């Protein structure tokens, strides 16, 4: 009987572009566009320029670029910065069931590797074409999300699922791009396990380290793939071994079917949600509820006397606390049901600028309205982020109720291509890039799958918009 690791490695090694369903390839293309947009807006977020300065001081490589900058760095450092930037605004995609941000841990290293192998890079191999790149990205996403799905029901809430599963997805995607055999990919999976990490302490303290944690996973996958390429040995029984993930992290619990059943036939990538709002995914049904009530009931926020938000347990643990301003107002607001509900009733659809720290501190009306909402847990056996319920009482005595089952951006209620491009423009408008340059970047990205050298395309995008 094949081990889990062997089955995953064989899938990664053997899958080809033609084997991947069209809807999965379409989603992957959308996720590339979406994630690069997040990299641009994140490039000017707090902490990112400091990261660029730090790695540039010790890095004289010219292998790969950073979106939003002219710097060229080693593949490791370029992936590190681009991953942190992509996650910085909390606008990056999420697999809702897996509670996983797979693109930020898998796409940046693939971009860096493709630049290394491009005609303009320092590698000795032939350039990576669009089909090979998309195939590797689909492999990476699938592995990362399946690993998270196998363990998420049993993980302590203190774990950060993205950083637990990210090294595996990154390792397999990078190994696929390097053309490694299934035996070598097994070793890459083993090296990924030796580097897994991640806890929520940085999140609950509202620190910038939270946005950097997935970047460590992205880089771990690069190390894993190249150590495997060098034919070094690594552990094989990483999921069910004596000290594998199950026994070490989840009291022996694992759902192995989520890891390997119908691998290559049923794709989790099609279930990834593209975020419509730049805040914790758990706040999105709350925002949907507020926007829907505001529109359907023609609610003026000044007429609200009190509100009540009912959340499932997982969301309650992330966004159910009473709103208060700490030393990082952006995180305080992005991870709070009361604040995002109040913001939506007063302003409408949240945008990146609404979560700027100085903006939040000055929004006294939003803070005042947020404190009129209570938050309670319900549906205690539900492990998802929906349904949620909201009740609003107005000063004329009217009580308005709503229940949100399907969240905007999900497989059941997907973001349209038009809205995705609108979001991309919003992200790039945060920088100093002109409208004409944004149009050129969009054109370049929309032809990725047909490119003979994707690394050069990514380099052109970075050169077009570097600061």
C-alpha positions as CSV (number, residue, x, y, z in Angstrom):
1,X,0.0,0.0,0.0
2,X,1.4,3.4,-1.0
3,X,2.1,5.9,1.7
4,X,0.3,9.2,1.8
5,X,3.6,10.9,0.9
6,X,4.2,8.7,-2.1
7,X,0.7,9.2,-3.4
8,X,1.1,13.0,-3.1
9,X,4.5,12.9,-4.7
10,X,3.3,10.8,-7.6
11,X,0.4,13.2,-8.2
12,X,2.8,16.2,-8.3
13,X,5.3,14.5,-10.6
14,X,2.8,12.9,-13.1
15,X,0.1,15.6,-13.5
16,X,0.2,17.5,-16.8
17,X,-1.4,20.7,-18.0
18,X,-3.9,18.8,-20.1
19,X,-4.9,16.7,-17.1
20,X,-6.1,19.8,-15.2
21,X,-9.8,20.7,-15.7
22,X,-10.4,24.1,-17.5
23,X,-12.3,25.5,-14.5
24,X,-9.3,24.8,-12.3
25,X,-6.9,26.5,-14.7
26,X,-9.2,29.4,-15.0
27,X,-9.3,29.8,-11.2
28,X,-5.5,29.5,-11.0
29,X,-5.2,32.3,-13.6
30,X,-7.6,34.5,-11.5
31,X,-5.6,33.8,-8.4
32,X,-2.4,34.9,-10.0
33,X,-4.0,38.2,-11.0
34,X,-5.6,38.6,-7.6
35,X,-2.4,37.7,-5.6
36,X,-0.2,40.0,-7.6
37,X,-2.6,42.8,-7.0
38,X,-2.4,42.1,-3.3
39,X,1.4,42.2,-3.6
40,X,1.3,45.7,-5.1
41,X,-0.9,47.2,-2.4
42,X,1.0,45.3,0.3
43,X,4.3,46.6,-1.0
44,X,3.6,50.0,0.7
45,X,2.0,48.5,3.8
46,X,3.7,48.9,7.2
47,X,6.9,46.7,7.5
48,X,7.4,45.8,3.9
49,X,9.9,48.5,2.9
50,X,11.8,47.7,6.1
51,X,12.0,44.0,5.0
52,X,13.3,45.1,1.6
53,X,16.0,47.2,3.3
54,X,16.9,44.4,5.6
55,X,17.3,41.7,3.0
56,X,19.0,44.0,0.5
57,X,21.7,44.8,3.0
58,X,22.9,41.2,2.8
59,X,21.8,40.2,-0.7
60,X,23.8,41.0,-3.8
61,X,21.9,38.5,-6.0
62,X,20.0,39.6,-9.1
63,X,17.8,36.5,-9.6
64,X,14.2,37.8,-8.9
65,X,12.3,41.0,-8.4
66,X,10.0,42.4,-5.8
67,X,6.6,43.8,-6.9
68,X,6.5,47.6,-6.3
69,X,10.3,47.9,-6.1
70,X,13.2,48.0,-8.4
71,X,15.2,45.7,-6.2
72,X,16.4,42.3,-7.5
73,X,17.3,39.7,-4.9
74,X,17.9,36.0,-4.4
75,X,14.9,33.8,-5.1
76,X,14.6,33.2,-1.3
77,X,14.4,36.8,-0.4
78,X,12.2,37.9,-3.3
79,X,9.7,35.2,-2.3
80,X,9.9,36.3,1.3
81,X,9.1,39.9,0.6
82,X,6.5,39.2,-2.1
83,X,4.7,36.7,0.2
84,X,4.6,39.1,3.1
85,X,3.3,41.9,0.9
86,X,0.6,39.7,-0.6
87,X,-0.7,38.9,2.9
88,X,-0.2,42.4,4.4
89,X,-3.6,43.8,3.6
90,X,-5.6,40.7,4.5
91,X,-7.0,40.8,1.0
92,X,-5.6,37.5,-0.3
93,X,-7.7,34.5,-1.2
94,X,-8.9,31.8,1.3
95,X,-10.1,28.3,1.2
96,X,-12.9,28.7,3.6
97,X,-13.2,25.1,4.9
98,X,-9.4,24.7,5.0
99,X,-9.0,28.1,6.7
100,X,-5.9,28.4,4.5
101,X,-4.3,31.2,2.4
102,X,-2.6,29.0,-0.1
103,X,-1.6,31.5,-2.8
104,X,0.6,33.7,-0.6
105,X,2.7,30.7,0.4
106,X,2.9,29.1,-3.1
107,X,2.8,31.7,-5.8
108,X,5.7,34.0,-4.7
109,X,8.4,31.2,-4.8
110,X,7.1,30.0,-8.2
111,X,7.4,33.5,-9.6
112,X,10.9,33.9,-8.1
113,X,12.0,30.5,-9.6
114,X,10.5,31.4,-13.0
115,X,12.5,34.6,-13.0
116,X,15.7,32.7,-12.1
117,X,15.2,30.4,-15.1
118,X,14.1,33.2,-17.5
119,X,16.2,34.5,-20.3
120,X,17.0,37.5,-18.2
121,X,17.9,35.4,-15.1
122,X,21.0,33.7,-13.9
123,X,19.8,30.1,-14.3
124,X,21.2,27.6,-16.7
125,X,17.9,25.8,-17.5
126,X,15.4,26.7,-20.2
127,X,12.8,29.3,-19.5
128,X,9.5,28.3,-17.8
129,X,6.5,28.5,-20.1
130,X,3.0,29.4,-19.1
131,X,1.6,25.9,-19.1
132,X,4.3,24.6,-16.9
133,X,3.9,27.5,-14.5
134,X,0.1,27.1,-14.2
135,X,0.5,23.3,-13.7
136,X,3.0,23.8,-10.9
137,X,0.8,26.4,-9.3
138,X,-2.2,24.1,-9.4
139,X,-0.2,21.3,-7.8
140,X,1.0,23.7,-5.0
141,X,-2.5,24.9,-4.3
142,X,-4.0,21.4,-4.2
143,X,-1.4,20.0,-1.9
144,X,-1.5,23.0,0.5
145,X,-5.3,23.0,0.8
146,X,-5.6,19.2,1.2
147,X,-3.0,19.1,4.0
148,X,-5.0,21.8,5.8
149,X,-8.3,20.0,5.2
150,X,-6.9,16.8,6.7
151,X,-6.0,18.4,10.0
152,X,-8.1,21.5,10.5
153,X,-10.9,19.8,12.4
154,X,-8.4,18.6,15.0
155,X,-5.9,21.5,15.3
156,X,-5.7,23.7,18.3
157,X,-7.1,27.1,17.6
158,X,-3.6,28.4,18.5
159,X,-2.2,27.0,15.2
160,X,-2.0,29.1,12.1
161,X,-3.2,26.6,9.4
162,X,-1.6,28.6,6.5
163,X,1.9,28.2,7.9
164,X,1.3,24.5,8.7
165,X,0.3,23.5,5.2
166,X,2.2,26.2,3.3
167,X,5.6,24.5,3.2
168,X,4.1,21.4,1.7
169,X,2.3,23.2,-1.1
170,X,5.4,25.4,-1.8
171,X,7.7,22.4,-1.8
172,X,5.6,20.4,-4.2
173,X,5.0,23.3,-6.6
174,X,8.7,24.2,-6.7
175,X,9.7,20.6,-7.1
176,X,7.2,20.3,-10.0
177,X,8.7,23.4,-11.6
178,X,12.2,22.0,-11.2
179,X,11.0,18.8,-13.0
180,X,11.9,16.5,-10.0
181,X,10.9,12.8,-10.0
182,X,8.3,11.5,-7.6
183,X,11.0,10.0,-5.4
184,X,12.7,13.4,-5.1
185,X,9.3,15.1,-4.4
186,X,8.8,12.7,-1.5
187,X,12.1,14.1,-0.1
188,X,10.9,17.6,-0.7
189,X,7.7,16.8,1.3
190,X,9.9,15.5,4.1
191,X,12.0,18.6,4.1
192,X,8.8,20.7,4.2
193,X,7.8,18.9,7.3
194,X,11.1,19.7,9.0
195,X,10.3,23.4,8.6
196,X,6.6,23.7,9.5
197,X,5.7,26.3,12.1
198,X,3.1,28.9,12.9
199,X,1.0,30.1,15.8
200,X,-1.6,32.8,16.3
201,X,0.2,34.7,19.0
202,X,1.3,37.4,16.6
203,X,-2.3,37.8,15.5
204,X,-3.9,38.1,18.9
205,X,-1.2,40.7,19.9
206,X,-1.8,42.6,16.6
207,X,1.8,42.6,15.5
208,X,3.3,42.9,12.0
209,X,4.9,39.4,12.5
210,X,1.5,38.0,11.5
211,X,1.8,39.1,7.9
212,X,5.4,37.7,7.7
213,X,4.6,34.2,9.0
214,X,3.3,32.8,5.7
215,X,6.4,34.2,4.0
216,X,8.6,31.8,6.0
217,X,6.5,29.0,4.6
218,X,7.0,30.2,1.1
219,X,10.8,30.2,1.6
220,X,10.7,26.8,3.4
221,X,9.3,25.3,0.2
222,X,12.2,26.6,-1.8
223,X,14.7,25.1,0.6
224,X,12.8,21.8,0.5
225,X,12.7,21.5,-3.2
226,X,16.4,22.3,-3.7
227,X,17.6,20.1,-0.9
228,X,15.6,17.3,-2.5
229,X,17.1,18.1,-5.8
230,X,20.5,17.7,-4.2
231,X,19.4,14.1,-3.2
232,X,19.6,14.7,0.6
233,X,17.5,12.4,2.7
234,X,14.5,13.5,4.7
235,X,11.7,11.8,6.7
236,X,9.0,10.0,4.7
237,X,6.3,9.3,7.2
238,X,5.5,12.9,7.8
239,X,1.7,12.6,8.3
240,X,1.2,9.4,10.3
241,X,4.7,8.5,11.6
242,X,5.5,8.2,15.3
243,X,6.3,11.9,15.3
244,X,4.3,12.9,12.2
245,X,1.8,15.8,12.2
246,X,-1.1,13.6,13.4
247,X,0.7,12.2,16.5
248,X,2.6,15.4,17.3
249,X,0.0,18.1,16.6
250,X,-3.5,16.6,16.6
251,X,-3.5,13.8,19.2
252,X,-3.3,11.2,16.5
253,X,-6.3,12.6,14.5
254,X,-6.1,12.9,10.7
255,X,-8.6,12.6,7.9
256,X,-6.4,10.8,5.3
257,X,-9.1,10.8,2.7
258,X,-8.9,14.6,2.4
259,X,-5.2,14.1,1.5
260,X,-5.3,11.5,-1.3
261,X,-8.9,10.5,-2.3
262,X,-9.6,11.5,-5.9
263,X,-6.3,13.4,-6.1
264,X,-6.1,14.7,-9.6
265,X,-9.8,14.1,-10.3
266,X,-11.5,16.3,-7.7
267,X,-9.8,19.7,-7.1
268,X,-10.0,21.8,-4.0
269,X,-8.6,24.7,-6.0
270,X,-12.1,25.4,-7.5
271,X,-13.3,26.0,-4.0
272,X,-11.0,28.8,-3.1
273,X,-12.7,32.1,-2.3
274,X,-11.4,35.4,-3.7
275,X,-11.9,38.1,-1.1
276,X,-14.2,41.0,-1.9
277,X,-13.2,42.9,1.3
278,X,-9.7,43.6,2.8
279,X,-10.3,42.0,6.2
280,X,-10.4,38.7,7.9
281,X,-12.5,36.2,5.9
282,X,-14.6,35.6,9.0
283,X,-15.9,39.2,8.8
284,X,-17.2,38.8,5.3
285,X,-20.6,37.3,6.1
286,X,-21.0,40.0,8.7
287,X,-20.2,42.6,6.0
288,X,-22.5,40.9,3.5
289,X,-25.3,41.1,6.1
290,X,-24.8,44.7,6.9
291,X,-24.6,45.8,3.3
292,X,-27.7,43.7,2.4
293,X,-29.7,45.2,5.3
294,X,-28.5,48.7,4.6
295,X,-29.7,48.3,1.0
296,X,-32.9,46.3,1.3
297,X,-34.3,48.1,4.4
298,X,-32.9,51.6,3.4
299,X,-31.3,51.8,6.9
300,X,-29.7,55.1,7.9
301,X,-27.0,54.2,10.5
302,X,-28.1,57.1,12.7
303,X,-31.4,55.3,13.3
304,X,-29.8,52.1,14.7
305,X,-30.5,51.7,18.4
306,X,-28.7,48.4,18.8
307,X,-27.6,45.3,16.9
308,X,-26.9,41.7,17.5
309,X,-24.5,39.5,15.5
310,X,-24.6,35.7,15.8
311,X,-21.4,33.8,14.8
312,X,-20.3,30.2,14.5
313,X,-17.6,29.1,16.9
314,X,-14.6,29.5,14.6
315,X,-15.5,33.0,13.7
316,X,-16.4,33.9,17.3
317,X,-12.9,33.0,18.2
318,X,-11.3,35.3,15.6
319,X,-13.7,38.3,15.3
320,X,-16.1,38.0,18.3
321,X,-14.2,40.1,20.8
322,X,-15.5,43.5,21.9
323,X,-13.9,46.2,19.7
324,X,-11.1,48.3,21.3
325,X,-8.1,50.1,19.9
326,X,-4.7,48.6,20.7
327,X,-1.3,49.4,19.3
328,X,-2.2,48.1,15.8
329,X,-5.6,49.6,14.9
330,X,-5.5,48.0,11.4
331,X,-5.6,44.5,12.8
332,X,-8.0,45.5,15.5
333,X,-10.5,46.6,12.9
334,X,-9.8,43.9,10.3
335,X,-10.5,41.2,12.8
336,X,-13.6,42.5,14.5
337,X,-17.3,41.8,13.7
338,X,-18.6,44.9,15.5
339,X,-16.2,47.3,13.6
340,X,-16.7,45.8,10.2
341,X,-20.5,45.8,10.6
342,X,-20.5,49.5,11.7
343,X,-18.1,50.4,8.9
344,X,-20.4,48.8,6.3
345,X,-23.6,50.5,7.6
346,X,-21.9,53.9,7.6
347,X,-19.6,53.9,4.6
348,X,-20.7,50.9,2.5
349,X,-18.4,48.4,0.9
350,X,-15.0,48.4,2.8
351,X,-11.9,49.3,0.9
352,X,-8.2,49.1,1.6
353,X,-8.0,52.7,2.8
354,X,-10.7,52.1,5.4
355,X,-8.3,50.0,7.4
356,X,-5.5,52.5,7.5
357,X,-4.5,52.9,11.1
358,X,-4.9,56.7,11.2
359,X,-8.2,56.5,9.5
360,X,-9.5,54.0,12.1
361,X,-8.4,56.1,15.0
362,X,-10.3,59.1,13.6
363,X,-13.5,57.3,12.8
364,X,-15.3,58.0,16.0
365,X,-18.8,57.5,14.5
366,X,-17.9,54.0,13.4
367,X,-16.4,53.2,16.8
368,X,-19.5,54.5,18.5
369,X,-21.8,52.5,16.3
370,X,-19.6,49.4,16.7
371,X,-20.2,49.5,20.4
372,X,-24.0,49.2,19.9
373,X,-23.6,45.7,18.5
374,X,-23.4,42.7,20.7
375,X,-21.7,39.5,19.4
376,X,-22.8,36.0,20.4
377,X,-21.8,32.4,19.5
378,X,-24.4,30.1,18.0
379,X,-24.6,26.9,15.9
380,X,-22.0,25.4,18.2
381,X,-21.4,22.2,16.0
382,X,-20.7,24.3,12.9
383,X,-17.0,24.5,11.9
384,X,-17.6,26.9,9.0
385,X,-17.7,30.7,8.8
386,X,-21.4,30.7,7.8
387,X,-24.2,30.9,8.4
388,X,-24.3,34.0,10.5
389,X,-27.3,36.0,11.6
390,X,-27.7,39.7,12.3
391,X,-30.5,41.7,13.9
392,X,-30.8,45.4,13.9
393,X,-33.3,47.5,16.0
394,X,-34.1,51.0,14.7
395,X,-35.3,54.0,16.7
396,X,-38.8,53.7,15.3
397,X,-39.1,50.2,16.9
398,X,-38.6,48.2,13.7
399,X,-36.4,45.1,14.0
400,X,-34.6,43.9,10.9
401,X,-33.2,40.4,10.6
402,X,-31.0,38.6,8.1
403,X,-29.2,35.3,7.8
404,X,-26.2,34.8,5.5
405,X,-25.7,31.3,4.2
406,X,-23.4,31.9,1.2
407,X,-20.5,34.4,1.5
408,X,-19.5,36.7,-1.3
409,X,-16.4,35.4,-3.0
410,X,-17.1,31.7,-2.3
411,X,-17.7,28.9,-4.7
412,X,-21.5,29.4,-4.1
413,X,-21.3,33.1,-4.7
414,X,-18.1,33.8,-6.7
415,X,-16.6,37.1,-7.5
416,X,-17.1,38.0,-11.2
417,X,-14.1,38.6,-13.5
418,X,-15.2,42.2,-13.8
419,X,-15.1,42.6,-10.0
420,X,-11.8,40.8,-9.8
421,X,-10.3,43.4,-12.3
422,X,-11.9,46.2,-10.3
423,X,-10.2,44.8,-7.2
424,X,-6.9,44.6,-9.0
425,X,-7.1,48.2,-10.0
426,X,-8.0,49.2,-6.4
427,X,-4.9,47.4,-5.2
428,X,-2.6,49.0,-7.7
429,X,-4.2,52.5,-7.2
430,X,-2.8,52.3,-3.7
431,X,0.7,52.8,-5.2
432,X,1.9,55.5,-7.6
433,X,1.3,53.5,-10.7
434,X,-0.4,55.3,-13.5
435,X,-3.6,54.1,-15.1
436,X,-1.8,53.4,-18.4
437,X,0.8,51.3,-16.6
438,X,-2.0,49.4,-14.8
439,X,-3.5,48.6,-18.2
440,X,-0.2,47.3,-19.4
441,X,0.3,45.1,-16.3
442,X,-3.2,43.7,-16.8
443,X,-2.5,42.9,-20.4
444,X,0.7,41.1,-19.5
445,X,-0.9,39.1,-16.8
446,X,-3.8,38.0,-18.9
447,X,-1.4,36.4,-21.4
448,X,0.5,34.3,-18.8
449,X,-0.8,30.9,-19.9
450,X,0.4,31.5,-23.5
451,X,3.8,32.8,-22.6
452,X,7.0,31.0,-23.5
453,X,8.9,32.7,-20.7
454,X,6.8,33.7,-17.7
455,X,9.8,34.8,-15.7
456,X,10.5,37.5,-18.2
457,X,6.8,38.6,-18.1
458,X,6.9,38.9,-14.3
459,X,10.2,40.9,-14.7
460,X,8.5,43.2,-17.1
461,X,5.6,43.8,-14.7
462,X,8.0,44.6,-11.9
463,X,10.0,46.9,-14.1
464,X,6.9,48.6,-15.4
465,X,5.7,49.5,-11.9
466,X,8.8,49.5,-9.7
467,X,9.4,52.4,-7.3
